[in-house]
Each structure stands twice: as structure tokens, then as C-alpha cells.
Amino acid sequence: QESVRAIALTEHPAWDWYLRHLEANIKQTETLIQAKRQQAASLLLVDEPKARVAAVMVTALEARRETLLELIMLPKWIIENGAAAEKLVADLEAAK
């Protein structure tokens, strides 16, 4: 089990399982970012095209990490805003 960022916890078992899964993916992505950064740096003088490929991978992995960090707050947002959204949907359906 990964320790999930405390701010994201929901106290709902299913959502918290989802958050632990995301946290594991974030940590794995961060490990891959470090490995690709090291690879890019070590290849820079020996094989510039491969170093560029590794640098592009770093950029893609950083984007992935940022997306995962956004997703980690999704359950809390859904729970906190669910009642308001339910009311809006009911109002829209009643207006038909």
C-alpha cells in the first residue's frame, strides 16, 4: 500500500483504494523520470539522438505525473460537489 497524500483521502474505501493506486503510479512515474534524466545526461556526449529521445520521454513522463496529481483530487472534488451537481441535474430535468 502506498501512503496517499493526506489532503486527498475521502474515508470511502473504494475511493481511497483508487487513490492508493494513483499514488503508486505517481511514484513509479517519478522513478522513471529520474532514470530517463540520468540516461539523457549520460548519453549527451556519446549519442545525442538517443539523449534527445530520453529528454522527450522526461517531458512526456512529467506531463503524466502532472495529470496523475490532478486526478488524485478528483474523488474529493466529486464528493464535495456531488450534492450541488445532483441539484443542478434535478433542476435541469424539472425544467424540461
N, C-alpha and C positions, 0 to 999 in steps of 0.2 A: 504494500500500500504506500502510495505517495502522500506526503503531507501537503494538503491543499492549502492555498493561500486563505487565511482565516476570513478575510473580508468576503470571500465568495461562498462560504458554507451556507447551506439552506436549512439544515436539520431535517431534510427529506431524504430518506435512504437512497432512492433512485437517483435523485439529482446529485447527491453527494458522491455516489458511485461514478456518475458521469464526470464530475469534477476531478476525482482521483485519476480517472483515465486521461483526462485532458492534461493534468499536471504531469503525468508520466510522459506524455507526448511532448510537452514543453521542455522537460529536462532532457529527453532524448534529442530533440532538435537543437538545444543549446550545446550538447556534446558534439553533435555533427558540425555545428557552426565552428566550434573551436578546432576540430580536426581539419576542416576544409581551409580555415585561415592558416593553419600551420602548413598544410600542403601547398597552398598558394605561395606562401613566403619561401618555402624551401625550393620550390620549382622556378622561382622568378629568374634566377640567373642561369639555370640549366635548360629549362624548357618553357619559354614564355607562353606559347599557345596553351599548354596544359595549366600553367599558372592562371591564365585568364579564365579558363573553364572553371577552375576551382574558385576563383573570385566571384564568378557569376553564380555559382552554387551557393556561396556565402550569402549573396544578396537574396536569392530565392528562399533560402532557409530562414533568413531574418524576417522576410515577409510572412513565411509560415508561422514563425514564432509570434509575431505581432497579431496575426489572425487568431491563433490559439489563445493568446492573452485576452483578446476581445471576447472570444467565446466563453471564457471561464466566468464572465459576469452575466451571461445570458440567463441561466436559471434564476438567479436572484432578481434580475430585472423582470422576468416573466411573473414570478411570484408577487413582487411588489406592485406591479402594474396590471396584474391579471384581472382584478375586480373592476378597475376603471375600463379596461378593454371590453370586458364582458358587458358592462353597462352600455358602452358605445354601440356594440353589436346589437344589443337588445333594442336600443333607441332607433337604430337604422332599420331593423326588421319591422318595428312598430310603425315606422313612417311610410312603409310600402303601401 
